[in-house]
Amino acid sequence: MTGERPHLYVVPESEPSAEADDQALMRLVRGGERSAFETLAHRHLHRVASFCARYLSDVAAGEEVAQEVFVALWQRRARYDERQKFREYLYTLAVNGCRNRDRWWRRLTGRTARLAGLPHAEPGTALDVLMQREREQELGRAIALLPARLREAVLLRFGQELDYRAIGSAVGCTEGNARARVFRALKQLREEVQP
C-alpha cells in the first residue's frame, strides 16, 4: 500500500480547519488511514494550489505542484514529526516543490519568471472587472519578478495568512528573517506597482 499514489484533484476551497484537528488527522494518515488523508486534501489542496500558482505565475504548473505536494505528503507520512504544525509542514513541502519546479523551469528555458494568467476575483460591473484584472495582472507581474525568497515569503504571508514564525519554518529561516523578507518584498512591490 505504501507504493500506491492516492487519486488527487483540486476541490473547492472549504473553511480552514483548526490546527489541532489537522494534527489529529495527520496522526491517522501516519498510520495509513486514507480517509483522513482525503479529508486533509479536501481541506487544503485548493489553498496549496493557489499558493503554488502564484509562486510559479502559472495556474497549471501550480496545480501540478500542489498535487505532487500531496503525493509527497502521503509517501512521507511515516516521517511526519508531530511536533511541527501541520500547515507549516504542508507549506514546507509546497515551497520546496515550487523551488524545484522553478529551478527546472530556469534550466529548461533560461528564464526566471513565467507570466501566465492567474485566477482573479470578479467584482460587479464590467469596468470594475476590467480595472481589477489590470491591477491583478500588474501585481502578478511584479510578484513574478521578485527574487524567489521574497516571493515565497510574501505569498505565504498574504496569500496563505501564515505568521512569521510559520513562514520561517516553511522556508528554512528565522522568524526575524521571514519578517525582513516580507518587508523587502512589499517595498519592492510598492516601487513596481502603480497605486
C-alpha contacts under 8 A as a table, 3 or more apart, distances in Angstrom:
res1	aa1	res2	aa2	distance
1	M	4	E	5.35
2	T	75	Q	6.77
3	G	75	Q	7.62
5	R	71	V	6.41
5	R	74	W	7.78
5	R	75	Q	7.95
6	P	71	V	6.92
6	P	74	W	7.72
8	L	41	A	7.69
8	L	67	Q	6.31
8	L	70	F	7.76
9	Y	45	L	7.98
9	Y	67	Q	7.29
10	V	42	H	7.99
10	V	45	L	6.16
10	V	46	H	5.80
10	V	49	A	7.75
10	V	63	E	7.49
11	V	42	H	6.22
11	V	45	L	7.01
11	V	46	H	6.09
12	P	42	H	7.91
12	P	46	H	6.43
13	E	42	H	7.71
13	E	43	R	6.73
13	E	44	H	7.42
13	E	45	L	7.85
13	E	46	H	5.41
13	E	47	R	6.90
14	S	42	H	7.57
14	S	43	R	5.71
14	S	44	H	7.97
15	E	43	R	7.38
16	P	43	R	6.69
16	P	44	H	7.79
17	S	21	D	6.74
17	S	22	D	6.90
17	S	43	R	7.34
18	A	21	D	5.35
18	A	22	D	6.55
19	E	22	D	5.05
19	E	23	Q	6.10
19	E	85	K	7.16
19	E	86	F	6.91
19	E	87	R	7.53
20	A	23	Q	4.98
20	A	24	A	6.23
21	D	24	A	5.09
21	D	25	L	6.21
22	D	25	L	5.01
22	D	26	M	6.04
22	D	40	L	6.98
22	D	86	F	6.39
23	Q	26	M	5.05
23	Q	27	R	6.32
23	Q	82	E	7.21
23	Q	85	K	7.06
23	Q	86	F	5.90
24	A	27	R	5.15
24	A	28	L	6.61
25	L	28	L	5.10
25	L	29	V	6.23
25	L	36	A	5.35
25	L	37	F	7.24
25	L	39	T	7.97
25	L	40	L	7.21
26	M	29	V	4.74
26	M	30	R	6.12
26	M	36	A	7.18
26	M	37	F	7.29
26	M	40	L	7.91
26	M	77	R	7.91
26	M	86	F	7.47
27	R	30	R	5.11
27	R	31	G	6.71
27	R	82	E	7.62
28	L	31	G	5.14
28	L	32	G	6.63
28	L	33	E	5.41
28	L	36	A	6.24
29	V	32	G	4.94
29	V	33	E	4.78
29	V	34	R	6.56
29	V	36	A	5.82
29	V	37	F	5.59
29	V	74	W	7.56
29	V	77	R	6.49
30	R	33	E	7.29
30	R	77	R	4.87
30	R	78	A	5.09
30	R	80	Y	7.28
31	G	78	A	7.56
32	G	77	R	7.96
33	E	36	A	5.60
33	E	37	F	6.61
34	R	37	F	4.96
34	R	38	E	6.14
35	S	38	E	4.97
35	S	39	T	6.20
36	A	39	T	5.07
36	A	40	L	6.36
37	F	40	L	5.13
37	F	41	A	6.14
37	F	74	W	7.46
38	E	41	A	4.96
38	E	42	H	5.99
39	T	42	H	5.03
39	T	43	R	6.21
40	L	43	R	5.10
40	L	44	H	6.05
40	L	45	L	7.87
41	A	44	H	5.32
41	A	45	L	5.09
41	A	70	F	7.07
42	H	45	L	6.01
42	H	46	H	7.73
43	R	46	H	7.52
44	H	47	R	5.46
44	H	48	V	6.17
45	L	48	V	5.14
45	L	49	A	5.99
45	L	66	A	6.68
45	L	67	Q	7.56
45	L	70	F	7.72
46	H	49	A	5.09
46	H	50	S	6.12
47	R	50	S	4.99
47	R	51	F	6.17
47	R	160	Q	7.21
48	V	51	F	5.06
48	V	52	C	6.11
48	V	66	A	5.72
48	V	91	Y	7.50
48	V	94	A	6.93
49	A	52	C	5.07
49	A	53	A	5.96
49	A	59	V	7.97
49	A	62	G	5.32
49	A	63	E	4.90
49	A	64	E	7.95
49	A	65	V	7.35
49	A	66	A	4.86
49	A	67	Q	7.80
50	S	53	A	5.13
50	S	54	R	6.24
50	S	59	V	7.76
50	S	62	G	6.90
50	S	63	E	7.71
51	F	54	R	5.31
51	F	55	Y	6.05
51	F	62	G	7.45
51	F	155	L	6.67
51	F	156	L	7.35
51	F	159	G	6.58
51	F	160	Q	7.06
52	C	55	Y	4.94
52	C	56	L	5.96
52	C	59	V	7.92
52	C	61	A	7.67
52	C	62	G	4.32
52	C	63	E	7.11
52	C	65	V	6.72
52	C	66	A	6.53
52	C	94	A	6.97
52	C	95	V	7.85
52	C	98	C	6.33
53	A	56	L	5.26
53	A	57	S	5.46
53	A	58	D	5.02
53	A	59	V	4.56
53	A	60	A	7.23
53	A	61	A	6.53
53	A	62	G	3.78
53	A	63	E	6.75
53	A	118	L	7.18
54	R	57	S	4.82
54	R	58	D	6.80
54	R	59	V	7.48
54	R	62	G	7.39
54	R	118	L	7.09
54	R	140	G	7.53
54	R	144	A	7.87
54	R	155	L	7.43
55	Y	58	D	8.00
55	Y	62	G	7.75
55	Y	98	C	6.98
55	Y	144	A	7.13
55	Y	151	R	6.67
55	Y	152	E	6.36
55	Y	155	L	7.02
56	L	59	V	7.90
56	L	61	A	7.06
56	L	62	G	6.45
56	L	98	C	6.78
56	L	102	D	6.87
56	L	113	A	7.63
56	L	114	R	6.90
56	L	144	A	7.23
57	S	62	G	7.90
57	S	113	A	7.43
57	S	114	R	5.60
57	S	115	L	5.57
57	S	116	A	5.68
57	S	117	G	7.40
57	S	118	L	6.83
57	S	140	G	7.18
57	S	144	A	6.08
58	D	61	A	5.41
58	D	62	G	5.98
58	D	114	R	6.78
58	D	115	L	7.01
58	D	116	A	5.10
58	D	117	G	6.74
58	D	118	L	6.63
59	V	62	G	5.00
59	V	63	E	6.23
59	V	116	A	7.41
59	V	117	G	7.20
59	V	118	L	5.98
59	V	119	P	7.55
60	A	63	E	5.21
60	A	64	E	6.29
61	A	64	E	5.03
61	A	65	V	6.11
62	G	65	V	5.19
62	G	66	A	6.04
62	G	98	C	7.96
63	E	66	A	5.05
63	E	67	Q	6.24
64	E	67	Q	5.23
64	E	68	E	6.24
65	V	68	E	4.87
65	V	69	V	6.09
65	V	94	A	7.43
65	V	97	G	6.09
65	V	98	C	6.71
65	V	101	R	7.64
66	A	69	V	4.94
66	A	70	F	6.50
66	A	94	A	6.75
66	A	97	G	7.98
67	Q	70	F	5.19
67	Q	71	V	6.23
68	E	71	V	4.95
68	E	72	A	6.07
68	E	97	G	7.54
69	V	72	A	5.06
69	V	73	L	6.09
69	V	90	L	7.70
69	V	93	L	5.90
69	V	94	A	5.82
69	V	97	G	6.67
70	F	73	L	4.75
70	F	74	W	6.21
71	V	74	W	5.19
71	V	75	Q	6.14
72	A	75	Q	4.95
72	A	76	R	5.82
72	A	93	L	7.73
73	L	76	R	5.31
73	L	77	R	5.72
73	L	90	L	7.57
73	L	93	L	7.76
74	W	77	R	5.15
75	Q	78	A	7.85
76	R	79	R	5.44
76	R	80	Y	6.82
77	R	80	Y	5.40
81	D	84	Q	5.86
82	E	85	K	7.04
82	E	86	F	7.88
84	Q	88	E	6.91
84	Q	89	Y	6.59
85	K	88	E	5.39
85	K	89	Y	6.35
86	F	89	Y	5.12
86	F	90	L	6.04
87	R	90	L	4.91
87	R	91	Y	6.03
88	E	91	Y	5.27
88	E	92	T	6.03
88	E	166	A	5.64
88	E	167	I	7.41
88	E	169	S	6.41
88	E	170	A	5.44
89	Y	92	T	5.02
89	Y	93	L	6.41
89	Y	170	A	6.66
90	L	93	L	5.25
90	L	94	A	6.30
91	Y	94	A	4.62
91	Y	95	V	5.86
91	Y	170	A	5.65
92	T	95	V	5.22
92	T	96	N	6.15
92	T	169	S	7.31
92	T	170	A	4.05
92	T	171	V	6.19
93	L	96	N	5.20
93	L	97	G	6.03
93	L	170	A	7.84
94	A	97	G	5.01
94	A	98	C	6.12
95	V	98	C	5.11
95	V	99	R	6.06
95	V	152	E	7.09
95	V	170	A	7.06
95	V	171	V	6.67
96	N	99	R	5.02
96	N	100	N	6.12
97	G	100	N	5.17
97	G	101	R	6.20
98	C	101	R	5.05
98	C	102	D	5.91
99	R	102	D	5.01
99	R	103	R	6.13
99	R	148	A	7.85
100	N	103	R	5.17
100	N	104	W	6.17
101	R	104	W	5.01
101	R	105	W	6.07
102	D	105	W	5.01
102	D	106	R	6.21
102	D	112	T	7.83
103	R	106	R	5.15
103	R	107	R	6.20
104	W	107	R	5.21
104	W	108	L	6.08
105	W	108	L	5.07
105	W	109	T	5.99
105	W	110	G	7.51
105	W	111	R	7.33
105	W	112	T	7.80
106	R	109	T	5.33
106	R	110	G	4.71
106	R	111	R	5.14
106	R	112	T	5.74
107	R	110	G	5.61
111	R	114	R	7.69
112	T	145	L	7.69
113	A	144	A	5.68
113	A	145	L	6.16
114	R	144	A	6.99
115	L	140	G	7.68
115	L	141	R	6.31
115	L	144	A	7.00
117	G	137	Q	7.63
118	L	137	Q	7.91
118	L	140	G	7.66
120	H	133	R	6.97
120	H	136	E	7.14
121	A	132	Q	7.74
122	E	129	V	5.86
122	E	132	Q	7.79
123	P	128	D	5.98
123	P	129	V	5.59
123	P	132	Q	7.54
124	G	128	D	6.17
124	G	129	V	6.86
125	T	128	D	5.01
125	T	129	V	6.19
126	A	129	V	5.02
126	A	130	L	6.19
127	L	130	L	5.05
127	L	131	M	6.11
128	D	131	M	5.18
128	D	132	Q	5.93
129	V	132	Q	5.14
129	V	133	R	6.05
130	L	133	R	5.23
130	L	134	E	6.22
131	M	134	E	5.12
131	M	135	R	6.24
132	Q	135	R	5.18
132	Q	136	E	6.07
133	R	136	E	5.05
133	R	137	Q	5.96
134	E	137	Q	5.14
134	E	138	E	6.16
135	R	138	E	5.12
135	R	139	L	6.09
136	E	139	L	5.02
136	E	140	G	5.80
137	Q	140	G	4.89
137	Q	141	R	6.07
138	E	141	R	5.21
138	E	142	A	6.25
138	E	193	V	6.54
139	L	142	A	5.01
139	L	143	I	6.05
139	L	189	L	7.62
139	L	193	V	6.33
140	G	143	I	5.11
140	G	144	A	6.05
141	R	144	A	5.09
141	R	145	L	6.33
142	A	145	L	5.23
142	A	146	L	6.59
142	A	189	L	6.23
142	A	192	E	6.30
142	A	193	V	6.87
143	I	146	L	5.28
143	I	151	R	6.16
143	I	189	L	7.11
144	A	151	R	7.26
146	L	150	L	6.18
146	L	151	R	5.45
146	L	185	A	7.06
146	L	188	Q	7.76
147	P	150	L	5.49
147	P	151	R	6.06
148	A	151	R	4.96
148	A	152	E	6.01
149	R	152	E	5.49
149	R	153	A	6.30
149	R	181	R	7.14
150	L	153	A	5.20
150	L	154	V	6.21
150	L	181	R	5.23
150	L	182	V	6.30
150	L	184	R	7.07
150	L	185	A	5.24
151	R	154	V	5.42
151	R	155	L	6.12
151	R	185	A	6.83
152	E	155	L	5.20
152	E	156	L	6.04
152	E	171	V	7.91
153	A	156	L	5.25
153	A	157	R	6.14
153	A	167	I	6.56
153	A	171	V	7.77
153	A	178	A	6.51
153	A	181	R	6.23
153	A	182	V	5.60
153	A	185	A	7.97
154	V	157	R	5.06
154	V	158	F	6.01
154	V	159	G	7.56
154	V	181	R	7.54
154	V	182	V	5.06
154	V	185	A	6.42
154	V	186	L	7.50
155	L	158	F	5.44
155	L	159	G	4.82
155	L	160	Q	6.70
156	L	159	G	5.49
156	L	160	Q	4.86
156	L	161	E	6.24
156	L	162	L	5.83
156	L	167	I	6.50
157	R	160	Q	5.88
157	R	161	E	4.78
157	R	162	L	5.04
157	R	163	D	6.44
157	R	164	Y	7.32
157	R	167	I	7.15
157	R	182	V	7.49
158	F	161	E	5.05
158	F	162	L	7.53
162	L	166	A	5.87
162	L	167	I	6.14
163	D	166	A	5.35
163	D	167	I	6.21
164	Y	167	I	4.93
164	Y	168	G	6.05
164	Y	175	E	5.26
164	Y	176	G	7.53
164	Y	178	A	5.73
164	Y	179	R	5.87
165	R	168	G	5.11
165	R	169	S	6.26
165	R	174	T	7.22
165	R	175	E	4.61
165	R	178	A	7.54
166	A	169	S	5.00
166	A	170	A	6.10
166	A	175	E	7.75
167	I	170	A	5.03
167	I	171	V	6.11
167	I	175	E	7.28
167	I	178	A	6.20
168	G	171	V	5.38
168	G	172	G	5.53
168	G	173	C	4.60
168	G	174	T	5.06
168	G	175	E	5.05
168	G	177	N	7.25
168	G	178	A	5.27
169	S	172	G	5.28
169	S	173	C	6.43
169	S	174	T	7.35
169	S	175	E	7.88
173	C	177	N	6.16
173	C	178	A	6.56
174	T	177	N	5.09
174	T	178	A	6.22
175	E	178	A	5.07
175	E	179	R	6.26
176	G	179	R	5.05
176	G	180	A	6.21
177	N	180	A	4.98
177	N	181	R	6.15
178	A	181	R	5.10
178	A	182	V	6.33
179	R	182	V	5.27
179	R	183	F	6.22
180	A	183	F	5.00
180	A	184	R	6.10
181	R	184	R	5.14
181	R	185	A	6.06
182	V	185	A	5.03
182	V	186	L	6.13
183	F	186	L	5.23
183	F	187	K	6.19
184	R	187	K	5.04
184	R	188	Q	6.23
185	A	188	Q	5.19
185	A	189	L	6.10
186	L	189	L	4.98
186	L	190	R	6.07
187	K	190	R	5.22
187	K	191	E	6.44
188	Q	191	E	5.13
188	Q	192	E	6.26
189	L	192	E	5.03
189	L	193	V	5.81
190	R	193	V	5.50
190	R	194	Q	7.37
190	R	195	P	7.91
191	E	194	Q	7.64
